[in-house]
Amino acid sequence: MTTASDKTILVVGTYDTKDDELSYLSGRIRAQGGGVLSMDVSVLGDPKAPTDISKHQVAAAGGSTIQAAIDSGDENVAMQIMARGAAMLARQLHTEGRIDGVIVLGGTMGTDLALDLCAALPLGVPKYVVSTVSFSAMLPPERIAADIQMILWAGGLYGLNSVCKSSLSQAAGAVLGAARAVEPPKRDRPLIGMTSFGKTILHYMVHLKPALEARGFEVAVFHATGMGGRAFESLAAEGAFACVMDFATQEIVNHHMGSGISAGADRMTNAGRRGIPQIVAPACYDLVDLIGWQPVPPRLAGRPTHDHNRLLTSTILTPDERREIAGVYAEKLATATGPSAFILPRAGCNEWDRPDGPLHDAEGLAAFCCAMEQAMPANTTLHSLDCHINDPGFCQKVLEIFDDWVARGIVIA
C-alpha cells in the first residue's frame, strides 16, 4: 500500500503577504502525512521563515534578479520574471522526481503566475490553483493547462478566517489525494485526438472510436465547447497525438463571432504547426454557441436558435458569414506543416441542419461548401462528399484516409 509520505506537494505563493495562509495549507498537507516543498514567489517582502526555494532562486531561474524586478517599478514586469522562474523550477523539480503535485495560492497576481507554472507541467501531474478569481472570465482559454484544477478561495483576500480555511483545507486534501490516486497517461498505444459534441448532434465518434481502437490506437474525444477544445490544443502543442481528427471546429466560429465560449485564437493550429497528421471537418461550422443565461448579442438577434440547456444556446450564421468562416478555416489549414486533409460533407454538418431540422439553411450550406472549395489551401487535400457528416459515408472516408496514412508510414501504429 502506498503511504502518504511517498507524495510531496510543491506549495507556491507570495510568502511575504500570505505566509499564514500558505503555512496553514502546508500544515494540512503534512497532517495527512504528505510532504511539502515550499516556493516563495514574493518580490518586495520576505517570509517569516526561509522557504525551500527562495524568491532569489526563482528570479534567477527567470533570468533576472529580485533587485531588477524591484527596480523595474512595474508589478506586472516583476511578476512575469517570477512566473518564468517558477515555471522553469517546477518543471525541473518534476523531472528530477522531487514533487508529485503542485498547489498555488493567489489573487490575480498569483493566478497569473500559476497559469504559467501549471502549463509547464505534463498531463497527469496534479495541478491545483486556489484563487480568489477561479473560473473568472479574466482567465484566457489559451493559458489553461489541460488538466488544471481550480478551487474558489472564498474569503481569501487577506488573512486567515474560518471561511477561507474551509477552502484551504479542502484544497490540501484534494492535491494530496490526487497525487496518491492519479493514473498518468500510459503512452503504451499511439493516441488520436478527436473533437466532437454529444451524440444528439454528432454521431461519428460512436463508430470511429472502436474502429480506431481495433487498429491498435487509443482515442481521446474532446468536448469542443471552449475548455474541451483548449485541452485538445494544449496536448496538440505538446505533440501528444499521433494523429488528430479535428471534426468539431465550431469553437473557431465562436471566437471569430465574439462568443464567450472560446478555445482561444490558436484553435485548429497547434497540431498543424507540430507537423501532426490532421484530418479536419467542419462539424457545426454554421452555429455560434452562446452562453445561455445571457442575452443574445444584438448582432445575432432575430435568428433561429436552439436552446441546448440553460447554459448553452446556439444560433446560426448567415450565408455571407459562412463564406467568411470558410476563409478563416482556410487560413488556419494553411499553417499546417504536416499531412493535412479536409473532409467536406456537402449534405450537412450537424443533426440540426438536416432538411427537417430546426436550423436547416440550404442556401447557407451551399454558400459555405462553395467558399470552402475555393479557399482550400494547397497544403491540404480536399475530400468533398455527397453525404451528411452523421452518415456512414463520412466515417468510411475518415478510415480510408487514416488507413492509407498508416500504410504509408505517415501515422505510426
C-alpha positions as CSV (number, residue, x, y, z in Angstrom):
1,M,0.0,0.0,0.0
2,T,1.3,3.4,-1.0
3,T,1.7,5.7,2.0
4,A,1.1,9.5,2.0
5,S,4.8,10.2,2.8
6,D,5.6,9.0,-0.7
7,K,4.0,12.1,-2.1
8,T,5.5,15.6,-2.0
9,I,3.5,18.7,-2.9
10,L,5.1,21.9,-4.2
11,V,3.3,24.8,-2.3
12,V,3.7,28.1,-4.2
13,G,2.8,31.6,-3.2
14,T,3.8,35.1,-2.1
15,Y,5.1,34.2,1.4
16,D,5.6,37.9,2.3
17,T,1.9,38.6,2.2
18,K,0.3,35.1,2.5
19,D,2.6,33.4,4.9
20,D,-0.2,32.5,7.4
21,E,-2.4,31.0,4.6
22,L,0.4,29.1,3.0
23,S,1.6,27.8,6.3
24,Y,-1.9,26.6,7.2
25,L,-2.2,24.9,3.8
26,S,1.2,23.2,4.2
27,G,0.2,22.1,7.7
28,R,-3.0,20.5,6.5
29,I,-1.0,18.5,3.9
30,R,1.6,17.4,6.5
31,A,-1.2,16.5,8.9
32,Q,-2.4,13.9,6.3
33,G,1.1,12.5,6.1
34,G,2.2,14.3,2.9
35,G,5.4,16.1,2.2
36,V,5.8,19.8,1.3
37,L,8.3,21.7,-0.7
38,S,7.7,25.4,-0.4
39,M,8.5,28.0,-3.1
40,D,8.4,31.8,-2.4
41,V,7.4,34.0,-5.4
42,S,7.3,37.3,-3.4
43,V,9.2,40.3,-4.7
44,L,9.2,43.1,-2.1
45,G,9.0,41.4,1.3
46,D,10.3,38.3,3.0
47,P,8.6,35.3,4.6
48,K,8.6,34.8,8.4
49,A,10.9,31.7,7.9
50,P,13.0,30.6,5.0
51,T,11.3,28.6,2.3
52,D,12.8,25.6,0.5
53,I,13.1,27.6,-2.7
54,S,13.7,31.3,-2.2
55,K,12.4,34.2,-4.2
56,H,16.0,34.8,-5.2
57,Q,16.3,31.3,-6.7
58,V,13.0,31.9,-8.6
59,A,14.1,35.2,-10.0
60,A,17.5,33.7,-11.1
61,A,15.7,30.9,-12.9
62,G,13.6,33.5,-14.6
63,G,16.8,35.1,-16.0
64,S,16.8,38.0,-13.6
65,T,17.2,39.1,-10.0
66,I,14.8,40.3,-7.3
67,Q,16.6,43.7,-7.3
68,A,16.0,44.0,-11.1
69,A,12.3,43.1,-10.5
70,I,12.0,45.8,-7.9
71,D,13.9,48.4,-9.9
72,S,11.6,47.9,-12.9
73,G,9.0,49.8,-10.8
74,D,6.3,47.7,-12.6
75,E,4.5,44.9,-10.7
76,N,3.5,43.2,-14.0
77,V,7.1,43.1,-15.2
78,A,8.2,41.8,-11.8
79,M,5.6,39.1,-11.6
80,Q,6.4,37.9,-15.1
81,I,10.0,37.4,-14.1
82,M,8.8,35.3,-11.1
83,A,6.4,33.4,-13.4
84,R,9.1,32.4,-15.8
85,G,11.3,31.3,-12.9
86,A,8.6,29.4,-11.1
87,A,7.5,27.5,-14.2
88,M,11.1,26.5,-15.0
89,L,11.8,25.3,-11.5
90,A,8.6,23.4,-11.2
91,R,9.3,21.6,-14.4
92,Q,12.8,20.8,-13.2
93,L,11.6,19.6,-9.8
94,H,9.1,17.2,-11.5
95,T,11.7,15.9,-14.0
96,E,14.0,15.2,-11.0
97,G,11.2,13.3,-9.3
98,R,11.2,15.7,-6.3
99,I,7.5,16.7,-6.5
100,D,4.3,14.7,-7.1
101,G,1.9,17.6,-7.4
102,V,1.6,21.4,-7.1
103,I,-0.7,23.9,-5.5
104,V,-0.6,27.6,-5.9
105,L,-2.4,30.3,-3.9
106,G,-3.1,33.8,-5.1
107,G,-5.3,36.6,-6.2
108,T,-4.9,37.9,-9.7
109,M,-1.1,38.2,-9.5
110,G,-0.7,34.7,-8.1
111,T,-3.2,33.2,-10.5
112,D,-1.4,34.9,-13.5
113,L,1.8,33.1,-12.3
114,A,0.0,29.9,-11.6
115,L,-1.2,29.6,-15.2
116,D,2.4,29.6,-16.5
117,L,3.6,27.2,-13.8
118,C,0.8,24.7,-14.4
119,A,1.2,24.9,-18.2
120,A,4.9,23.9,-17.7
121,L,4.0,20.5,-16.1
122,P,2.8,17.5,-18.1
123,L,-0.6,15.9,-18.1
124,G,-1.1,13.7,-15.1
125,V,0.8,15.9,-12.6
126,P,-1.9,17.2,-10.2
127,K,-2.1,21.0,-10.5
128,Y,-4.3,22.9,-8.2
129,V,-4.9,26.7,-8.1
130,V,-6.6,28.1,-5.1
131,S,-7.6,31.6,-6.2
132,T,-9.9,34.5,-5.5
133,V,-10.6,34.6,-9.2
134,S,-11.0,30.9,-10.0
135,F,-13.4,30.3,-13.0
136,S,-13.3,34.0,-13.9
137,A,-13.7,35.2,-17.5
138,M,-10.4,37.0,-16.9
139,L,-8.6,33.8,-17.5
140,P,-7.8,33.4,-21.2
141,P,-8.6,29.9,-22.6
142,E,-5.2,29.6,-24.3
143,R,-3.4,29.7,-20.9
144,I,-5.4,26.9,-19.3
145,A,-3.4,23.7,-18.8
146,A,-5.3,20.6,-20.0
147,D,-5.8,19.1,-16.5
148,I,-5.7,22.1,-14.2
149,Q,-8.0,22.1,-11.2
150,M,-9.3,25.3,-9.6
151,I,-10.8,26.0,-6.2
152,L,-12.5,29.3,-5.4
153,W,-10.8,30.8,-2.4
154,A,-13.8,32.4,-0.6
155,G,-12.7,35.0,2.0
156,G,-9.1,34.6,0.9
157,L,-8.1,38.2,0.2
158,Y,-6.4,39.0,3.4
159,G,-5.6,36.8,6.4
160,L,-6.9,33.5,7.8
161,N,-10.5,33.1,8.9
162,S,-12.9,30.2,9.2
163,V,-14.3,30.8,5.7
164,C,-11.0,30.7,3.8
165,K,-9.8,27.7,6.0
166,S,-12.7,25.7,4.6
167,S,-11.3,26.3,1.0
168,L,-7.7,25.7,2.0
169,S,-8.3,22.5,4.0
170,Q,-10.3,21.0,1.0
171,A,-7.5,22.1,-1.3
172,A,-4.9,20.3,0.8
173,G,-6.9,17.1,0.7
174,A,-7.6,17.5,-3.0
175,V,-4.0,17.9,-4.1
176,L,-2.6,15.2,-1.9
177,G,-5.4,12.8,-2.7
178,A,-4.9,13.5,-6.4
179,A,-1.1,12.8,-6.1
180,R,-1.9,9.5,-4.4
181,A,-4.7,8.5,-6.8
182,V,-3.6,9.8,-10.2
183,E,-3.1,7.3,-13.1
184,P,-0.8,9.2,-15.5
185,P,-1.2,8.6,-19.3
186,K,0.5,5.3,-20.1
187,R,1.5,6.2,-23.7
188,D,1.6,2.4,-24.5
189,R,-0.5,3.0,-27.6
190,P,-0.4,5.9,-30.1
191,L,-3.0,8.5,-29.2
192,I,-5.6,10.0,-31.5
193,G,-7.2,13.3,-30.5
194,M,-10.7,13.8,-31.8
195,T,-13.2,16.6,-31.2
196,S,-16.9,16.3,-31.1
197,F,-20.1,17.2,-29.4
198,G,-22.8,15.0,-27.8
199,K,-24.5,12.2,-29.7
200,T,-27.7,14.2,-30.2
201,I,-25.9,16.4,-32.7
202,L,-22.9,14.4,-33.9
203,H,-22.6,10.6,-34.2
204,Y,-19.2,9.8,-35.9
205,M,-17.3,9.0,-32.7
206,V,-19.6,6.2,-31.9
207,H,-18.3,4.3,-34.9
208,L,-14.8,5.7,-35.3
209,K,-13.6,5.2,-31.7
210,P,-14.0,1.3,-31.6
211,A,-12.7,1.1,-35.2
212,L,-9.6,3.0,-34.4
213,E,-9.1,1.1,-31.1
214,A,-9.3,-2.2,-33.1
215,R,-6.4,-0.8,-35.2
216,G,-4.2,-0.5,-32.0
217,F,-4.8,3.2,-31.3
218,E,-6.1,4.9,-28.2
219,V,-8.7,7.6,-28.8
220,A,-9.5,10.6,-26.7
221,V,-12.6,12.6,-27.6
222,F,-12.7,16.2,-26.5
223,H,-16.0,18.1,-26.0
224,A,-15.5,21.2,-28.1
225,T,-17.3,23.7,-26.0
226,G,-14.5,26.0,-25.2
227,M,-12.5,24.3,-22.5
228,G,-12.5,20.9,-24.3
229,G,-11.0,22.5,-27.4
230,R,-8.5,24.2,-25.2
231,A,-7.4,20.9,-23.7
232,F,-7.2,19.4,-27.2
233,E,-5.0,22.3,-28.4
234,S,-2.7,22.1,-25.3
235,L,-2.0,18.5,-25.9
236,A,-1.5,19.0,-29.6
237,A,1.0,21.7,-28.9
238,E,2.9,19.2,-26.7
239,G,3.0,16.7,-29.6
240,A,0.9,14.2,-27.6
241,F,-1.0,12.9,-30.6
242,A,0.0,10.5,-33.4
243,C,-2.9,12.0,-35.5
244,V,-5.8,14.4,-34.9
245,M,-9.3,14.1,-36.2
246,D,-10.5,17.7,-35.6
247,F,-14.1,17.4,-36.7
248,A,-16.0,19.7,-34.3
249,T,-14.4,23.1,-35.2
250,Q,-17.2,25.3,-34.1
251,E,-15.0,27.0,-31.4
252,I,-13.3,28.8,-34.3
253,V,-16.7,30.3,-35.2
254,N,-17.4,31.2,-31.6
255,H,-14.1,33.0,-31.2
256,H,-14.5,34.8,-34.6
257,M,-18.0,36.0,-33.7
258,G,-17.1,37.2,-30.2
259,S,-18.8,34.5,-28.2
260,G,-17.5,33.9,-24.7
261,I,-17.4,30.1,-25.4
262,S,-14.0,30.2,-27.0
263,A,-10.9,27.9,-27.0
264,G,-8.6,30.7,-27.9
265,A,-7.2,32.3,-31.1
266,D,-4.9,29.4,-31.8
267,R,-7.7,26.9,-32.2
268,M,-7.1,24.4,-35.1
269,T,-3.4,25.4,-35.5
270,N,-1.3,23.6,-33.0
271,A,-1.4,20.1,-34.5
272,G,-0.6,21.5,-37.9
273,R,2.3,23.6,-36.6
274,R,3.8,20.5,-34.9
275,G,3.5,18.5,-38.1
276,I,1.0,16.1,-36.7
277,P,-1.1,14.5,-39.4
278,Q,-4.6,16.0,-39.3
279,I,-8.0,15.2,-40.7
280,V,-10.3,18.1,-40.3
281,A,-14.0,18.5,-40.9
282,P,-16.4,21.5,-40.3
283,A,-19.0,20.0,-37.9
284,C,-21.3,22.7,-36.6
285,Y,-19.4,25.4,-38.6
286,D,-22.8,27.1,-39.1
287,L,-23.5,27.6,-35.4
288,V,-22.5,30.2,-32.9
289,D,-22.7,28.9,-29.3
290,L,-23.7,31.5,-26.8
291,I,-23.9,31.5,-23.0
292,G,-27.5,30.5,-22.5
293,W,-28.3,32.6,-19.5
294,Q,-27.0,35.8,-21.1
295,P,-29.0,37.9,-23.6
296,V,-28.4,37.2,-27.3
297,P,-26.0,39.9,-28.7
298,P,-27.8,42.5,-30.8
299,R,-25.9,41.5,-34.0
300,L,-27.2,37.9,-33.6
301,A,-30.8,38.8,-32.5
302,G,-33.7,37.6,-34.5
303,R,-32.1,34.4,-35.9
304,P,-33.3,30.9,-35.4
305,T,-31.9,29.5,-32.1
306,H,-31.7,26.2,-30.3
307,D,-31.6,26.1,-26.5
308,H,-29.5,23.1,-25.7
309,N,-29.9,23.7,-22.0
310,R,-29.8,26.6,-19.5
311,L,-26.1,27.0,-20.1
312,L,-25.9,26.8,-23.9
313,T,-27.8,28.4,-26.8
314,S,-26.9,28.1,-30.4
315,T,-27.8,30.3,-33.3
316,I,-27.0,30.2,-37.0
317,L,-24.8,32.2,-39.4
318,T,-25.9,34.0,-42.5
319,P,-24.7,32.8,-45.9
320,D,-22.2,35.7,-46.0
321,E,-20.9,34.9,-42.6
322,R,-20.4,31.3,-43.6
323,R,-18.3,32.4,-46.6
324,E,-16.3,34.4,-44.2
325,I,-15.8,31.4,-41.9
326,A,-14.6,29.3,-44.8
327,G,-11.8,31.9,-45.3
328,V,-10.9,31.6,-41.6
329,Y,-10.7,27.8,-41.8
330,A,-8.5,28.1,-44.9
331,E,-6.1,30.4,-43.2
332,K,-5.7,28.0,-40.3
333,L,-5.3,25.0,-42.5
334,A,-2.6,26.8,-44.4
335,T,-0.3,26.9,-41.3
336,A,0.0,23.1,-41.2
337,T,3.4,21.7,-41.8
338,G,2.4,18.1,-41.9
339,P,-0.1,16.0,-43.8
340,S,-3.5,17.7,-43.8
341,A,-6.8,16.5,-45.2
342,F,-10.2,18.3,-45.1
343,I,-13.5,16.4,-45.4
344,L,-16.4,18.4,-46.6
345,P,-19.8,16.7,-46.2
346,R,-21.9,18.7,-48.6
347,A,-25.3,17.4,-47.2
348,G,-24.8,19.0,-43.8
349,C,-22.5,19.2,-40.8
350,N,-24.8,18.6,-37.8
351,E,-28.0,16.9,-37.0
352,W,-29.9,20.1,-36.6
353,D,-29.2,21.2,-40.2
354,R,-30.8,18.3,-42.0
355,P,-33.7,19.3,-44.2
356,D,-36.2,18.5,-41.5
357,G,-34.0,20.0,-38.7
358,P,-34.7,23.2,-36.7
359,L,-31.7,25.1,-38.0
360,H,-31.6,24.0,-41.7
361,D,-30.5,26.6,-44.2
362,A,-29.9,25.1,-47.7
363,E,-28.6,28.5,-49.1
364,G,-26.2,28.9,-46.2
365,L,-24.8,25.3,-46.6
366,A,-24.3,25.7,-50.3
367,A,-22.6,29.1,-49.8
368,F,-20.2,27.6,-47.3
369,C,-19.3,24.5,-49.4
370,C,-18.6,26.6,-52.5
371,A,-16.4,29.0,-50.5
372,M,-14.6,26.2,-48.8
373,E,-13.8,24.5,-52.0
374,Q,-12.5,27.8,-53.5
375,A,-10.4,28.7,-50.4
376,M,-8.8,25.4,-49.8
377,P,-5.0,25.9,-49.4
378,A,-2.5,23.9,-51.5
379,N,-1.1,22.1,-48.5
380,T,-4.5,20.4,-47.6
381,T,-6.2,17.7,-49.6
382,L,-9.9,18.3,-50.0
383,H,-12.3,15.3,-49.9
384,S,-15.8,16.5,-50.9
385,L,-18.6,14.1,-50.0
386,D,-22.2,13.9,-51.1
387,C,-23.4,12.8,-47.7
388,H,-24.1,14.3,-44.2
389,I,-21.4,14.3,-41.5
390,N,-23.6,11.8,-39.5
391,D,-23.9,9.4,-42.4
392,P,-21.8,6.2,-42.7
393,G,-20.0,7.6,-45.7
394,F,-18.3,10.2,-43.6
395,C,-16.7,7.6,-41.3
396,Q,-15.8,5.4,-44.2
397,K,-13.8,8.3,-45.8
398,V,-12.1,9.1,-42.4
399,L,-10.9,5.5,-42.1
400,E,-9.9,5.3,-45.7
401,I,-7.6,8.4,-45.3
402,F,-6.3,7.1,-42.0
403,D,-5.6,3.6,-43.2
404,D,-3.7,5.0,-46.2
405,W,-1.6,7.2,-43.9
406,V,-0.8,4.2,-41.6
407,A,0.1,2.0,-44.7
408,R,2.4,4.8,-45.9
409,G,4.1,5.3,-42.5
410,I,2.6,8.8,-42.1
411,V,0.8,7.7,-39.0
412,I,2.9,5.3,-36.9
413,A,0.9,2.5,-35.3
